[in-house]
Amino acid sequence: MKKPLITIGESIHASIQKTGEIMKQLAEIGHGAYSMPSEPLKYIKSLIKSQVNEGADYIAVNLDAFGEDDPQIAIDMMQEYVKLIRKWSGGVPVCIDSSDDDVLIAGLKEWYNTSRDRGQKTEDRRQRTEDRPRSSVIHSPLINSVKVYTMENILPLKKDFNFAFIALLVGEDKPMGPSGSYSVDELYSLAEQIFDVAVGKCNFKPQEIFFDSTVFPLAIDMPMEPGVPGYTYRTFETIKKIKNNSKMEGAHCVLGVSNCVRDLPGRKIGVCRAFVAKAMEYGLDAAIVNVAHHYGSVEPAPELLELIDAYAKMDGSTERVNSAMQLMTKFCQESRKPAK
Protein backbone atom coordinates (compact mmCIF):
# COMPACT_ATOMS: atom_id res chain seq x y z
CA MET A 1 0.00 0.00 0.00
CA LYS A 2 1.32 3.43 -0.95
CA LYS A 3 2.23 5.60 2.05
CA PRO A 4 -0.36 8.37 2.44
CA LEU A 5 0.65 11.86 1.40
CA ILE A 6 0.84 14.32 4.29
CA THR A 7 -1.74 16.94 3.34
CA ILE A 8 -1.89 20.57 4.40
CA GLY A 9 -5.29 22.07 3.64
CA GLU A 10 -4.98 25.35 1.75
CA SER A 11 -8.58 26.61 1.80
CA ILE A 12 -8.33 29.26 4.54
CA HIS A 13 -6.22 31.71 2.55
CA ALA A 14 -7.05 35.39 2.21
CA SER A 15 -5.86 35.44 -1.42
CA ILE A 16 -8.70 33.10 -2.44
CA GLN A 17 -11.34 35.55 -3.64
CA LYS A 18 -14.47 34.23 -1.92
CA THR A 19 -12.63 33.25 1.25
CA GLY A 20 -10.95 36.64 1.45
CA GLU A 21 -14.31 38.39 1.08
CA ILE A 22 -15.85 36.28 3.87
CA MET A 23 -12.84 36.96 6.10
CA LYS A 24 -13.25 40.69 5.49
CA GLN A 25 -16.97 40.54 6.32
CA LEU A 26 -16.19 38.65 9.51
CA ALA A 27 -13.54 41.15 10.61
CA GLU A 28 -15.89 44.07 9.94
CA ILE A 29 -18.39 42.74 12.49
CA GLY A 30 -16.04 44.05 15.14
CA HIS A 31 -16.22 43.09 18.82
CA GLY A 32 -17.25 39.47 19.25
CA ALA A 33 -16.83 38.65 15.56
CA TYR A 34 -15.00 35.41 16.26
CA SER A 35 -17.31 34.16 18.99
CA MET A 36 -20.85 35.36 18.19
CA PRO A 37 -22.87 33.40 15.60
CA SER A 38 -22.90 34.92 12.11
CA GLU A 39 -22.99 33.77 8.51
CA PRO A 40 -19.31 34.62 7.89
CA LEU A 41 -18.25 32.72 11.00
CA LYS A 42 -20.42 29.78 9.96
CA TYR A 43 -18.63 29.76 6.60
CA ILE A 44 -15.16 29.69 8.22
CA LYS A 45 -16.29 26.88 10.51
CA SER A 46 -17.44 24.92 7.45
CA LEU A 47 -14.01 25.37 5.83
CA ILE A 48 -12.30 24.00 8.91
CA LYS A 49 -14.72 21.09 9.33
CA SER A 50 -14.73 20.11 5.66
CA GLN A 51 -10.93 19.89 5.56
CA VAL A 52 -10.94 17.78 8.71
CA ASN A 53 -13.51 15.47 7.18
CA GLU A 54 -11.45 15.15 3.98
CA GLY A 55 -8.45 13.96 5.99
CA ALA A 56 -6.20 17.02 6.24
CA ASP A 57 -3.16 16.50 8.46
CA TYR A 58 -2.78 20.26 8.96
CA ILE A 59 -5.09 23.20 8.31
CA ALA A 60 -3.25 26.20 6.91
CA VAL A 61 -4.19 29.82 7.55
CA ASN A 62 -2.72 32.72 5.56
CA LEU A 63 -3.84 36.28 6.30
CA ASP A 64 -1.04 38.26 4.69
CA ALA A 65 -3.45 40.10 2.39
CA PHE A 66 -4.85 41.86 5.46
CA GLY A 67 -1.45 42.97 6.73
CA GLU A 68 -0.17 44.78 3.66
CA ASP A 69 -0.92 48.24 5.06
CA ASP A 70 -0.82 47.41 8.77
CA PRO A 71 1.05 44.22 9.79
CA GLN A 72 -0.62 44.28 13.21
CA ILE A 73 -3.98 43.46 11.59
CA ALA A 74 -2.62 40.17 10.26
CA ILE A 75 -1.09 39.41 13.66
CA ASP A 76 -4.37 40.00 15.49
CA MET A 77 -6.39 38.02 12.94
CA MET A 78 -3.98 35.08 13.01
CA GLN A 79 -4.46 34.77 16.76
CA GLU A 80 -8.23 34.61 16.23
CA TYR A 81 -8.04 32.02 13.46
CA VAL A 82 -5.69 29.83 15.46
CA LYS A 83 -8.32 29.82 18.22
CA LEU A 84 -11.00 28.82 15.71
CA ILE A 85 -8.95 25.92 14.39
CA ARG A 86 -8.12 24.76 17.89
CA LYS A 87 -11.85 24.91 18.68
CA TRP A 88 -13.26 23.16 15.60
CA SER A 89 -10.54 20.97 14.09
CA GLY A 90 -10.95 18.02 16.42
CA GLY A 91 -7.23 17.95 17.13
CA VAL A 92 -5.91 18.56 13.62
CA PRO A 93 -3.10 21.11 14.10
CA VAL A 94 -2.81 24.48 12.43
CA CYS A 95 -0.27 25.39 9.77
CA ILE A 96 0.55 29.03 10.45
CA ASP A 97 1.41 30.46 7.04
CA SER A 98 2.89 33.93 6.60
CA SER A 99 5.79 35.82 5.10
CA ASP A 100 5.89 37.91 8.30
CA ASP A 101 7.82 36.37 11.18
CA ASP A 102 5.79 38.34 13.71
CA VAL A 103 2.60 36.70 12.42
CA LEU A 104 4.21 33.26 12.65
CA ILE A 105 5.36 33.86 16.21
CA ALA A 106 2.00 35.27 17.32
CA GLY A 107 0.16 32.29 15.86
CA LEU A 108 2.52 29.79 17.48
CA LYS A 109 2.18 31.40 20.89
CA GLU A 110 -1.59 31.51 20.56
CA TRP A 111 -1.78 27.78 19.79
CA TYR A 112 -0.23 27.11 23.19
CA ASN A 113 -2.08 29.91 24.99
CA THR A 114 -4.60 27.57 26.56
CA SER A 115 -4.98 25.17 29.45
CA ARG A 116 -7.06 22.78 27.35
CA ASP A 117 -5.64 19.43 26.32
CA ARG A 118 -5.37 19.62 22.53
CA GLY A 119 -4.20 16.02 22.43
CA GLN A 120 -7.62 14.67 23.46
CA LYS A 121 -9.40 13.02 20.55
CA THR A 122 -12.95 14.06 19.82
CA GLU A 123 -15.51 11.84 18.13
CA ASP A 124 -14.80 13.63 14.82
CA ARG A 125 -11.10 12.89 15.16
CA ARG A 126 -11.63 9.24 16.03
CA GLN A 127 -13.98 8.74 13.13
CA ARG A 128 -11.57 10.39 10.68
CA THR A 129 -8.73 8.21 11.92
CA GLU A 130 -10.80 5.07 11.36
CA ASP A 131 -11.87 6.11 7.86
CA ARG A 132 -8.48 6.97 6.38
CA PRO A 133 -4.93 5.60 6.71
CA ARG A 134 -2.95 8.09 8.75
CA SER A 135 0.32 9.53 7.54
CA SER A 136 3.18 9.65 10.00
CA VAL A 137 3.03 13.25 11.16
CA ILE A 138 3.68 15.06 14.41
CA HIS A 139 0.52 16.64 15.79
CA SER A 140 2.06 19.92 16.85
CA PRO A 141 1.60 23.11 14.81
CA LEU A 142 3.44 23.68 11.55
CA ILE A 143 5.16 26.96 10.70
CA ASN A 144 5.27 28.06 7.04
CA SER A 145 7.86 29.21 6.36
CA VAL A 146 11.44 29.48 7.57
CA LYS A 147 14.27 30.66 5.29
CA VAL A 148 18.02 30.74 5.78
CA TYR A 149 17.82 34.46 6.53
CA THR A 150 14.92 34.16 9.01
CA MET A 151 15.75 30.91 10.79
CA GLU A 152 17.48 32.64 13.69
CA ASN A 153 14.19 34.39 14.46
CA ILE A 154 12.04 31.26 14.45
CA LEU A 155 14.00 28.10 15.17
CA PRO A 156 15.19 29.05 18.71
CA LEU A 157 11.51 29.14 19.75
CA LYS A 158 11.78 25.34 19.84
CA LYS A 159 13.05 25.55 23.40
CA ASP A 160 9.68 26.95 24.52
CA PHE A 161 7.20 25.57 21.95
CA ASN A 162 6.92 22.25 20.17
CA PHE A 163 6.42 22.73 16.42
CA ALA A 164 7.41 21.53 12.97
CA PHE A 165 8.31 23.90 10.15
CA ILE A 166 8.44 24.28 6.40
CA ALA A 167 11.87 25.36 5.18
CA LEU A 168 11.44 27.44 2.04
CA LEU A 169 14.53 27.07 -0.13
CA VAL A 170 15.09 30.66 -1.14
CA GLY A 171 17.90 33.04 -0.32
CA GLU A 172 17.88 36.69 0.70
CA ASP A 173 20.07 37.60 -2.23
CA LYS A 174 19.17 37.25 -5.90
CA PRO A 175 19.15 33.64 -7.11
CA MET A 176 22.66 32.70 -8.13
CA GLY A 177 21.95 30.03 -10.73
CA PRO A 178 21.47 30.40 -14.47
CA SER A 179 18.29 31.95 -15.84
CA GLY A 180 17.58 33.79 -12.61
CA SER A 181 17.02 30.76 -10.40
CA TYR A 182 18.95 28.57 -8.03
CA SER A 183 20.59 25.44 -9.33
CA VAL A 184 19.86 22.06 -7.77
CA ASP A 185 23.14 22.21 -5.86
CA GLU A 186 22.36 25.70 -4.56
CA LEU A 187 18.87 24.68 -3.46
CA TYR A 188 20.33 21.65 -1.73
CA SER A 189 22.94 23.84 -0.01
CA LEU A 190 20.15 26.00 1.42
CA ALA A 191 18.47 22.85 2.75
CA GLU A 192 21.69 21.72 4.39
CA GLN A 193 22.19 25.08 6.08
CA ILE A 194 18.72 25.04 7.60
CA PHE A 195 18.94 21.36 8.54
CA ASP A 196 22.27 21.79 10.34
CA VAL A 197 20.97 24.69 12.46
CA ALA A 198 17.59 23.08 13.15
CA VAL A 199 18.92 19.67 14.16
CA GLY A 200 22.39 20.58 15.40
CA LYS A 201 21.58 23.71 17.41
CA CYS A 202 17.83 23.85 18.05
CA ASN A 203 17.03 20.20 18.76
CA PHE A 204 14.53 19.59 15.98
CA LYS A 205 14.05 16.02 14.83
CA PRO A 206 14.51 15.50 11.07
CA GLN A 207 10.85 14.51 10.74
CA GLU A 208 9.85 17.95 12.03
CA ILE A 209 11.38 19.59 8.94
CA PHE A 210 9.52 19.97 5.62
CA PHE A 211 11.69 21.22 2.73
CA ASP A 212 9.91 23.26 0.05
CA SER A 213 11.91 23.61 -3.18
CA THR A 214 9.06 25.76 -4.60
CA VAL A 215 6.70 25.28 -7.55
CA PHE A 216 6.84 27.35 -10.73
CA PRO A 217 3.84 27.66 -13.10
CA LEU A 218 4.13 25.13 -15.90
CA ALA A 219 2.68 27.65 -18.34
CA ILE A 220 5.84 29.76 -18.18
CA ASP A 221 8.41 27.10 -17.25
CA MET A 222 10.48 27.77 -20.35
CA PRO A 223 14.28 28.15 -19.99
CA MET A 224 15.45 31.53 -21.25
CA GLU A 225 18.97 30.35 -22.06
CA PRO A 226 20.30 27.31 -23.97
CA GLY A 227 21.35 24.48 -21.69
CA VAL A 228 19.44 25.79 -18.65
CA PRO A 229 17.21 23.25 -16.87
CA GLY A 230 13.56 24.10 -16.26
CA TYR A 231 12.19 25.11 -12.88
CA THR A 232 10.18 21.90 -12.47
CA TYR A 233 13.29 19.86 -13.24
CA ARG A 234 15.21 21.73 -10.52
CA THR A 235 12.37 21.40 -8.01
CA PHE A 236 12.04 17.65 -8.50
CA GLU A 237 15.77 16.95 -8.64
CA THR A 238 16.26 18.87 -5.39
CA ILE A 239 13.65 16.66 -3.73
CA LYS A 240 15.48 13.59 -4.97
CA LYS A 241 18.83 14.87 -3.70
CA ILE A 242 17.43 15.63 -0.25
CA LYS A 243 15.71 12.26 0.00
CA ASN A 244 18.83 10.40 -1.10
CA ASN A 245 20.99 11.96 1.63
CA SER A 246 21.18 9.65 4.64
CA LYS A 247 22.03 12.62 6.89
CA MET A 248 18.56 14.04 6.30
CA GLU A 249 16.72 10.75 6.63
CA GLY A 250 13.24 11.34 8.02
CA ALA A 251 12.92 14.89 6.75
CA HIS A 252 9.93 15.62 4.54
CA CYS A 253 9.60 17.36 1.18
CA VAL A 254 6.53 19.51 0.55
CA LEU A 255 5.21 21.61 -2.34
CA GLY A 256 2.43 24.16 -2.81
CA VAL A 257 0.98 22.23 -5.72
CA SER A 258 -1.70 24.63 -7.02
CA ASN A 259 0.98 27.07 -8.21
CA CYS A 260 1.84 24.68 -11.03
CA VAL A 261 -1.47 25.26 -12.87
CA ARG A 262 -1.53 29.05 -12.85
CA ASP A 263 -2.57 30.39 -16.28
CA LEU A 264 -3.36 26.97 -17.73
CA PRO A 265 -6.57 26.89 -19.81
CA GLY A 266 -8.21 23.88 -18.18
CA ARG A 267 -7.99 20.47 -16.46
CA LYS A 268 -6.28 22.08 -13.48
CA ILE A 269 -7.26 19.42 -10.97
CA GLY A 270 -6.04 16.71 -13.33
CA VAL A 271 -2.71 18.48 -13.88
CA CYS A 272 -2.25 18.91 -10.12
CA ARG A 273 -3.00 15.22 -9.65
CA ALA A 274 -0.36 14.29 -12.23
CA PHE A 275 2.12 16.78 -10.75
CA VAL A 276 1.77 15.22 -7.30
CA ALA A 277 2.04 11.68 -8.65
CA LYS A 278 5.23 12.48 -10.55
CA ALA A 279 6.72 14.43 -7.63
CA MET A 280 6.07 11.48 -5.33
CA GLU A 281 8.26 9.37 -7.62
CA TYR A 282 11.09 11.79 -6.75
CA GLY A 283 10.35 11.60 -3.01
CA LEU A 284 7.61 14.15 -2.30
CA ASP A 285 5.69 13.06 0.78
CA ALA A 286 3.73 16.19 1.73
CA ALA A 287 1.72 18.82 -0.14
CA ILE A 288 -0.23 22.03 0.39
CA VAL A 289 -3.42 21.27 -1.49
CA ASN A 290 -7.18 21.36 -1.72
CA VAL A 291 -7.64 18.20 0.32
CA ALA A 292 -11.04 17.45 -1.26
CA HIS A 293 -9.25 16.20 -4.39
CA HIS A 294 -7.32 13.47 -2.55
CA TYR A 295 -4.08 13.99 -4.41
CA GLY A 296 -1.67 11.12 -4.10
CA SER A 297 -4.39 8.48 -3.79
CA VAL A 298 -6.24 8.82 -7.12
CA GLU A 299 -4.46 7.79 -10.31
CA PRO A 300 -3.76 10.64 -12.76
CA ALA A 301 -4.68 10.62 -16.45
CA PRO A 302 -1.82 9.03 -18.46
CA GLU A 303 -1.56 11.94 -20.92
CA LEU A 304 -1.23 14.44 -18.06
CA LEU A 305 1.38 12.31 -16.34
CA GLU A 306 3.29 12.28 -19.64
CA LEU A 307 3.13 16.09 -19.72
CA ILE A 308 4.50 16.45 -16.19
CA ASP A 309 7.17 13.84 -16.86
CA ALA A 310 8.40 15.92 -19.80
CA TYR A 311 8.79 18.97 -17.55
CA ALA A 312 10.45 16.89 -14.83
CA LYS A 313 13.06 15.79 -17.39
CA MET A 314 13.61 19.20 -19.01
CA ASP A 315 17.33 19.33 -18.27
CA GLY A 316 18.09 22.12 -20.71
CA SER A 317 18.85 19.97 -23.73
CA THR A 318 17.12 21.01 -26.95
CA GLU A 319 15.47 17.61 -27.27
CA ARG A 320 13.93 17.77 -23.78
CA VAL A 321 12.78 21.37 -24.16
CA ASN A 322 11.14 20.65 -27.52
CA SER A 323 9.39 17.58 -26.13
CA ALA A 324 7.90 19.51 -23.20
CA MET A 325 6.84 22.42 -25.37
CA GLN A 326 5.14 20.16 -27.93
CA LEU A 327 3.17 18.39 -25.21
CA MET A 328 2.18 21.70 -23.61
CA THR A 329 1.03 23.10 -26.96
CA LYS A 330 -1.09 20.02 -27.54
CA PHE A 331 -2.51 20.21 -24.01
CA CYS A 332 -3.47 23.87 -24.39
CA GLN A 333 -5.10 23.29 -27.77
CA GLU A 334 -7.18 20.42 -26.43
CA SER A 335 -8.05 22.10 -23.12
CA ARG A 336 -8.96 25.57 -24.35
CA LYS A 337 -12.70 26.12 -24.50
CA PRO A 338 -13.99 27.20 -27.91
CA ALA A 339 -14.99 30.83 -28.20
CA LYS A 340 -18.73 31.49 -28.09
Phi, psi and omega in degrees: 000134181293136179296131183299144175287135173286121186248135178245110184294131188257004195287338181263075185227125186294344180278347173284124193306303183295317180298317178299321179294318178295318178301319179295316178299319180296315180297326183288347176297327177088218185305129179082006184303325186263009178229330180276142179301138176198163178295317177299319180293323177299321180294316179297319178300319180295325177296318179295309184297319182295322179290324174299313183294333179274000173096019179301139175273333174219154175241112184277147173228126174231124184236019186300330180299336180273348184254011184296321179267328181219100183304332182296331179297315179294324178297310181297318181292322179300319178301320180292319181288328174298319177299318181296319179292318178299326182285320192245358186272355181063027178103349176291126185284159179279148165251110182274111191245117178196153173271358182253117181301326181295325177292317179300313182294318180297318179294319179298313180297323181293323179303325181262004180273062181198153176263357181286150178274103180285351179277349181289131182276132173271174177300319179301317183293318180296317181297318181296322180294322180289328187279338189221137175301133183272137172279159185275087181237162178264127187270052168245165183297159180244133179257129178229105015215170176244135177241170180301328183267002175238355188297331180290341177278328189255312189298324178297345177296347180302331182292338181249335185224137176274126178199159171253167182212153172265125178263109180276123187274075174225154178252166179285331179276178175293145177308138188268342186282177179293154177061029174073027179215159178290147173282170177301316180297322179290320176297318179295322178298321176298318178298316180298318180300314181292317180301314183297321179288315184297311184277317186283329185246330189247005172066030170283148170275149179307323182288356175265007181244130177240112180273131179243107180271009173072152181243133180250141180303130179299328184300334181236018178277072182234112181306136183271349181229147177299139176081002182266126178294156177286167180293318181296320176304312182294321179298312183290319180293329176293319176302313180300317182293320178295314184291336180272357180268116183297332179299326183261017182305131181102337178290151182260161170236133186227151176220147171274090196295322187298340177298335186291338186256009178301130177074007174281150187281345182179180178054039187293321178296318179298319179294317177300319180299316179292322180299315179296315181300316180291318179297326178295331175296332179272349178123000177301132178227008177210153181205145172267113193211169163282107189292344180295340183270354174052049177298143179092347180238350177248132183293136179280162175294135183304320182291330177282325175295322176297320179298312180294322178300322179297319178289324179296335182258008184283083187275004180106345179289149181302320181299313182292319179297313181299320180298314180294319182292322178296317179293322179292320177299315178297316180300314181295319179297320182281335185266338184290131179287139179294145180292140180275000000 
